[in-house]
Amino acid sequence: MSTYDVIFIGAGPGGYVGAIRAAQLGLKTAVVEGRATLGGTCLNVGCIPSKALLHASHMLHETQHNFAKMGLTGTTGVDWKQMLSYKDDVIGQNTGGIEFLFKKNKIDWIKGWATIPAPGQVKVGDTVHEAENIVIASGSEPSHLPGVTVDEKTVVTSTGALTLDRVPDSLAVIGAGVIGLELGSVYARLGSKVTVIEYLDVITPGMDAEVARTFQRLLGKQGLTFVLGAAVQSVAVKDGTATVTYKLRKTEAEATLDADIVLVATGRKPYTTGLGLDALGVALSPRGQIVTDAHYATSVKGIYAIGDAIAGPMLAHKAEDEGMAVAEMLAGQQGHVNYDVIPGVIYTHPELANVGKTEEQLKAEGRAYKVGKFSFMGNARAKANFAGDGFVKILADKATDRILGAHIIGPAAGDLIHEICLAMEFGAAAEDIARTTHAHPTYSEAVREAALACGDGPIHA
């Protein structure tokens, strides 16, 4: 039996980051992980491998559409086996890096799947480990859709979509959220005919409406077809071909769609199977999330939870910040996460990024606000790089000019958003960004121009 100050259950972004922070603060720390490699869903079958395929497929798109314009000749085909090998190599580098960090910080990796037989105890296999504190960072798993059986061959989740044995001629995507659109855009670039079926009447629910409309238009130009307001009834597989049956919500008309592969991307749910939470009396929400207080404590003393297993956006960086915060709290410090400044990113091309309030939310709140907007068509760097689609939108308080939110669709949006995150964290006004010198030529100038648009107006529009 081993005794620890804290045991984290799960080595995803929340668990491994929290463990490293706890070890840095002098706590004897262990992490339980049953997967053969560290990093959780994100590094193994989520964020990282999907970004590798997004990058590779975008490079193919550039060769097909923009190389000739720049005087570059030659053609490039797709070696799918090699592309998957590249993806796997990226995964290996990242997961191996975490294993090195565990050794560097003297964190014990307890290999296997955890149960919690009692407060202060974590059982892995036949061995019980004692810990003053237990942090559940068990992550999430794909949600299932009634009438749809996933076999990870013809009907797949994001996990199966990352390991297909071929590029399908046709792909049906159920769900127009982040996962479905990222992977849908990958296969569209690789030559698949992609149709996205979404229950709601808009894509990327909850996103700023103007950005969502622009996004749908640009994805349509890239070859994605959308069927909105459609409720999937069933998916039948026969002779290697899937038939999706759906019903249009407005008319009740039923229709079918045949596809080589069906990607079910209808969201994710907390993964707490096997932990023994019911027997312990750990409170869960109706959605299966572990209920926690402001300090990530569950209803059982000494047991905490973070990341996808609790309420809030299922984002790796949210889990990381919670992991650091709970580690600091356990070490007697004041850990904190500002949930008003957590960015979201969709890594398609163009990228989308957002932080803070949308226009729709501000209107619903009756908040007086102003909008500063600037198109990337007015940005010299973007035009030179064939990346002029999209815009930066900054929302600021009408009276104080304090930034309330920002929405970017365009090149490097996922990086540009952090200038605004930092500004919001420090309570900055749009004028503070507008009066800060930005290097020329850079994409970041579009952010400054949008900030200028909150005042007297942009320079290059």
C-alpha positions, 0 to 999 in steps of 0.5 A: 500500500502506498500513501500520497498527499493527492491521487489524480484519477485520469492523465488527461489535460486536467489530471496530468497538469494538476499532478505536475502543479501539485508536485511542484508545490511539494505534494507527494503525487500519483496519477492513475491511468489505464490507457497505455499512454498518458494524455487522455482523450485529448492527446491520444484520440482528440485534440492533438491527432485531429490537429495533425490531420487538419494541418496536413489536409490544409497543406493539401488544400494550399497545393491545390488552390494557391500554389500555382498563384505563387509560381509553385508547380507540381502536384501532390497526392494523398498517401493516407497511410503515411498521413496516419503515420505522421499523426501517430508520430505527433501523438507519440511525441506529446504523450512521451513528453508527459511521461518525461515530465512525470519522471522529472517531477517524481510523479508516480504513474499507477497503471490501471483503472481506478475505483474509490472503495472509500474516501481516502482510498483508490483501488487499482487492480488488487492494490489499494493506495491511500491518499489524503485527497483524491481528484477525479479527472476522468474526462468524457466520452462520446454521447450516443444517439438513440437509433444509432449503433456505433461500430467504429468501422462504418458508423464512427465517433471521433475516435474511429474517424481518426483511424479510418482505413481509407478516405471515404468517397462520402461522409455523413456527419451527425452534429454541426458542432466543433468535432463534426465540423473539424473532422468534416473539413479534414475529409472534405479537403481530402476529397470526400463528399461531406454532408452535415446533418444538424438537429438545430437550425444553425451550426455551432450552437451558442456561437455569435450568430454573425460568425456562425452564418459566415462560417457556414457560408465559407464551409459551403464554399469548401464543399460541405453540404448542410441539412439543418433542422433535421432529427436523425431517426436511425442509421442502417448499415448494409454491405458496408454502406450506411443509410441515415434516415432523418426527419425535417423538424419543420415539415415532418418530412422524412428523408434518407442519405447514403454514405460510406462512413457516418461520423456521430458527433453529437457531443460528449458526456462525463466518463465516470464508469467504474469509479464507484461514485454511487456507493460513495454517495458522490452527488451527480447532476441530471446530466451525469456531471459530478457536482462540486463547490467553488473549490472543486470539492464533491459531496464527499470529504476529501474527494474533488473533481475537475475537467469534463467530469464537472459542469462547464465547457468541455475544453482541455484548457479549462481542465488544465486551469482547474487542475492547477487551481485544485492543486494550489488549493490543496497546497494551501494556496488560493487557486482560481479560474476566471470562467468569464475569460475562457476562449473557445477555438474551432481549428478549421480553415479559417479558424474561429475563436471566441471569448466572453459574451456574444451579441445575442447574450448582451441583447438578452441581458439588456446591456448597452454595447458597441461593436468594433469590426474589421475584415481580414480583407483589409489586412495586408498579411492576410491578403498576401497569404490568401487568407482574407476571409473573415473578420474580427469583432470586438464587443465593448461596453457602450459607457466604459469601453471595457471589452465584454467579448470578442469573436474572430473568424480568420487566419490564426484566430486561435492565437489572436484571441489571446490578446483579447483574453489578456485584455479582458483579464486585466479589465482593459478597454478597447482603446487600450488595444487600439493604442498599443503598437502592433507590428506590421505586417501581422494578422494581429493588426486586424485586432487593433483595427477592430479595437479602433472601430470601437472608437473613431473608426479603423484606419484601413477600412 
